[in-house]
Amino acid sequence: MGTIGDLGEFALIATLTRRLPQGPAVLLGPGDDAAVIGAPDGRVVATTDVLVEGRHFRRDWSGPYDIGRKAAAQNLADVVAMGARPTALLVGFAAPPATDVEWAERLYDGLAHECRAAGASVAGGDVVAAPEVTLAVTALGDLGGAPPLTRAGARPGDAVAVRGRLGFAAAGLALLAAGRDGPAELTEAHRRPRPPYAAGAEARAAGATALLDVSDGLVQDLGHIAAASGVRVDVESAAVPVPAVLGPDGLRHALTGGEDHAFAGTFPAGAVLPPSWTRIGTVTEGTGVRVDGREPPPGAWDHFPT
Amino acid sequence: MGTIGDLGEFALIATLTRRLPQGPAVLLGPGDDAAVIGAPDGRVVATTDVLVEGRHFRRDWSGPYDIGRKAAAQNLADVVAMGARPTALLVGFAAPPATDVEWAERLYDGLAHECRAAGASVAGGDVVAAPEVTLAVTALGDLGGAPPLTRAGARPGDAVAVRGRLGFAAAGLALLAAGRDGPAELTEAHRRPRPPYAAGAEARAAGATALLDVSDGLVQDLGHIAAASGVRVDVESAAVPVPAVLGPDGLRHALTGGEDHAFAGTFPAGAVLPPSWTRIGTVTEGTGVRVDGREPPPGAWDHFPT
């Protein structure tokens, strides 16, 4: 099928755009100076993440379809973590001109399919030449008239609960780094996180006081709630879900592994949580995060190490 | 001041965020899973561009402040080209860990100052490590109850007009490539385009039927209006503003040079244009663009060459 450099900018955009069905929130899709997206709430939730080859994914460990799904998922999860409904994605795609057109098509299929899973669509973007593949994804969402679920609303006495897999992506990455390609449940979790997009609506219905998506690791992300809310978060490690497949390092992966895009929230003491949520601790007065009453071990995911 | 790698992700974000004053449209700024931006119109205009070091800018030709202003300007211009008012920017910043903190601070000063010039602010973003500096900028805007000014509304009989400098950035780039650093009016135009942000409101007030920002070169961008509207655009080269500073290749630069982020629009035949706009041609039946009745020369700006 040739390379994207042979195809050229405008033909590449046309080829990729044909693979992007537009959802009802997209009032004007690709092809003009900008897209126009419905924002019926009168506010728009917006978030951007950049994924760089060799740092956030490796083309020898992940295929383009999975890279696309992952890039979309981590941004859609951020929108859901505000208690909003995802509406649209904008995708900046930088790649070497020698990249196969088919590789790019599969990438955009992944982006489009993950969007569909979250009720959104890819409404626009940009393609440019660059030495490595870089994806810059912006996700937009609508709050539907409700206040955003920030990190700042947790209060002493609240319950702390999680929804979604913890530690799977980190365990999968550790396996791939050790040259192993299984168990598939773990390596696939690294390649393609599956954020439970229903979590935002569930958390809101249960009266959540704070919500975020677990991208840096549970302990570190709960630390963001603690800092923003001016509280302490006490985690009981025995309550953290650690399935046997995670192996002997399971608890460590579950506490510090990022990129599963599970959701963590705080809820009033008497709140009735849906069965898909697991209570793992309590909000108290103080600062920081404690695991079984102690300072947690270091080892979170730093996106910008030396 | 050290490098951004020494500082680490979270301290870098805190350092940069302190330099970003938040405008009234930003309801929730940096620090949570996502920002919340006002969209009083019930729709949001959204556009993304990726700028890659060595391709869209060179650090030996442009300082960080100018790179920031340019990255913001080209996205804000896309919002204005839809007839919308810019509200917010999200910035994905990828850079080598060895980058000086001060360099990053000046970059964000440039982003913030260009935003202020357009009435917007930097409401969020992401920082990641990468081998080269890459900027992924998303701009959002509000239509204020009016329909978007797309590329598809031009009709035979309309006047074609431009607002802003044409060919300056291309002439400046040619000078820098030839090892010259002047005239400053041209080299500065390459380093820091100055889109006339008032052009969107002016065009709307004058009844514009189509509008876009000239990023790829006047002839090529008018071709986008011709294709989207199903019309032909006839340009009279003698009417195109070509100041003497552009030199002997002035007309070529003005017709094919991109990245000044001037605006080109079409207007009903009887429309009264503000004095800042220059009529340069007419919309007729047919396809494509003609300059003085002939096929224009090739030489537009391709963002994705082989």
Interface residues (C-beta under 8 A of the other chain):
Chain A: T3 I4 G5 D6 G8 E9 L12 L27 L28 G31 D32 D33 A34 A35 V36 I37 G38 A39 P40 D41 G42 R43 V44 V45 A46 T47 T48 D49 V50 L51 V52 R55 H56 D78 V79 A81 M82 A84 A88 L90 V91 G92 F93 A94 P97 A123 G124 G125 D126 V127 V128 A129 A130 P131 E132 T134 A136 T138 A139 L140 G141 L143 P148 T150 R151 A152 L212 D213 A228 D302 H303 F304 P305 T306
Chain B: I4 G5 D6 G8 E9 L12 L27 L28 G31 D32 D33 A34 A35 V36 I37 G38 A39 P40 D41 G42 R43 V44 V45 A46 T47 T48 D49 V50 L51 V52 R55 H56 D78 V79 A81 M82 A84 A88 L90 V91 G92 F93 A94 P97 A123 G124 G125 D126 V127 V128 A129 A130 P131 E132 T134 A136 T138 A139 L140 G141 L143 P148 T150 R151 A152 L212 D213 A228 D302 H303 F304 P305 T306
